[in-house]
C-alpha cells in the first residue's frame, strides 16, 4: 500500500511539471493601448496577447506610458515567460496565441538586429 501512495505522488508531481510552462528569456516589442496588450516576439515573428500577474501588468503599463507619447507605439523589452496553451477569447482572438509574462528583465536598450529586421 505504501508503494501505491509513493507512485501516486510521483505520478502527480510528473503531471504538474509536465503542464507547467517553462520560463525562458524572450526579446520582444511590447504594445499597449485600447484593446491592445501584446508582445511581438522577435525570434518567432509572431504577436501574442499578454497574460501576466497584476503587478507585472501594472509595471508594463507604467513603463509604457513613461516611454511613449501615444498608444500603440512599440517598446523593446526582455522578459521571462512562455507561450500558454489555452483557448483564446476576446481581443486575444486576433493574435497568434497567449504569452505569459512572468517578469520583465529590461525595458529599452540595444535592439538586436533580428528584432530590427522583423519589425
C-alpha positions as CSV (number, residue, x, y, z in Angstrom):
1,X,0.0,0.0,0.0
2,X,2.9,2.3,0.8
3,X,4.3,1.8,-2.7
4,X,1.0,2.8,-4.2
5,X,1.0,6.2,-2.4
6,X,4.6,6.8,-3.4
7,X,3.9,6.0,-7.0
8,X,0.7,8.1,-7.0
9,X,2.6,11.1,-5.5
10,X,5.4,10.7,-8.0
11,X,2.9,10.5,-10.9
12,X,1.1,13.6,-9.7
13,X,4.3,15.5,-9.5
14,X,5.3,14.5,-13.0
15,X,1.9,15.6,-14.3
16,X,2.3,19.0,-12.6
17,X,5.8,19.6,-14.0
18,X,4.7,18.5,-17.5
19,X,1.9,21.0,-17.6
20,X,4.0,23.9,-16.2
21,X,5.1,26.5,-18.7
22,X,8.9,26.8,-18.6
23,X,10.0,30.4,-18.3
24,X,12.7,31.5,-20.7
25,X,14.2,34.8,-21.7
26,X,12.4,36.4,-24.6
27,X,13.2,39.5,-26.6
28,X,10.1,41.3,-27.9
29,X,8.3,44.5,-28.7
30,X,5.5,45.4,-26.3
31,X,2.5,47.4,-27.5
32,X,-0.3,48.8,-25.3
33,X,-3.5,50.7,-26.0
34,X,-7.2,50.4,-26.1
35,X,-7.9,46.7,-26.8
36,X,-4.2,46.0,-27.3
37,X,-1.8,44.4,-24.8
38,X,0.7,42.4,-26.9
39,X,4.2,41.3,-27.5
40,X,5.8,40.7,-30.9
41,X,8.4,38.0,-30.3
42,X,11.4,38.8,-32.5
43,X,12.7,35.2,-32.9
44,X,9.3,33.9,-34.0
45,X,7.9,36.8,-35.9
46,X,4.6,36.2,-34.0
47,X,2.5,38.5,-31.9
48,X,0.9,37.3,-28.7
49,X,-1.7,38.6,-26.3
50,X,-0.1,39.3,-22.9
51,X,-1.1,37.3,-19.8
52,X,0.7,38.4,-16.6
53,X,0.3,38.7,-12.9
54,X,-1.3,42.1,-11.9
55,X,2.0,43.6,-10.6
56,X,3.7,42.8,-13.9
57,X,0.8,44.3,-15.9
58,X,1.0,47.5,-13.8
59,X,4.7,47.6,-14.4
60,X,4.3,47.2,-18.1
61,X,1.7,49.9,-18.4
62,X,3.6,52.4,-16.2
63,X,6.8,51.9,-18.2
64,X,4.9,52.0,-21.5
65,X,3.3,55.3,-20.6
66,X,6.6,56.7,-19.4
67,X,8.5,55.8,-22.6
68,X,5.9,56.6,-25.3
69,X,4.0,59.6,-26.4
70,X,0.9,57.8,-27.6
71,X,-0.8,54.4,-27.5
72,X,0.2,51.6,-30.0
73,X,3.9,52.5,-30.2
74,X,6.3,49.6,-29.7
75,X,8.9,49.4,-27.0
76,X,11.6,46.8,-26.8
77,X,11.6,44.6,-23.7
78,X,13.3,41.4,-22.5
79,X,11.2,39.3,-20.2
80,X,10.9,35.8,-18.6
81,X,7.9,33.9,-19.9
82,X,6.5,31.4,-22.3
83,X,3.6,30.6,-24.6
84,X,0.5,29.4,-22.8
85,X,-1.6,26.6,-24.4
86,X,-5.0,28.0,-23.5
87,X,-8.1,28.8,-25.5
88,X,-8.2,32.4,-26.6
89,X,-11.2,34.7,-26.2
90,X,-12.0,38.4,-26.6
91,X,-9.2,40.6,-28.0
92,X,-6.8,37.8,-27.8
93,X,-8.5,36.0,-30.7
94,X,-6.7,38.4,-33.0
95,X,-3.3,37.2,-32.1
96,X,-1.1,34.1,-32.6
97,X,-1.6,32.9,-29.0
98,X,-1.2,33.8,-25.4
99,X,2.1,34.7,-23.9
100,X,2.7,34.6,-20.1
101,X,5.0,37.4,-19.0
102,X,6.3,36.4,-15.5
103,X,8.9,39.1,-15.1
104,X,10.3,42.0,-17.1
105,X,14.1,42.0,-17.1
106,X,14.7,45.1,-19.2
107,X,12.9,47.9,-20.9
108,X,14.5,49.6,-23.9
109,X,18.2,49.2,-24.6
110,X,20.0,48.0,-27.7
111,X,17.6,46.3,-30.1
112,X,19.2,43.1,-31.6
113,X,19.5,43.0,-35.4
114,X,17.0,40.1,-35.6
115,X,14.3,42.3,-33.9
116,X,15.1,45.3,-36.1
117,X,14.6,43.5,-39.4
118,X,11.3,41.8,-38.3
119,X,9.5,45.0,-37.2
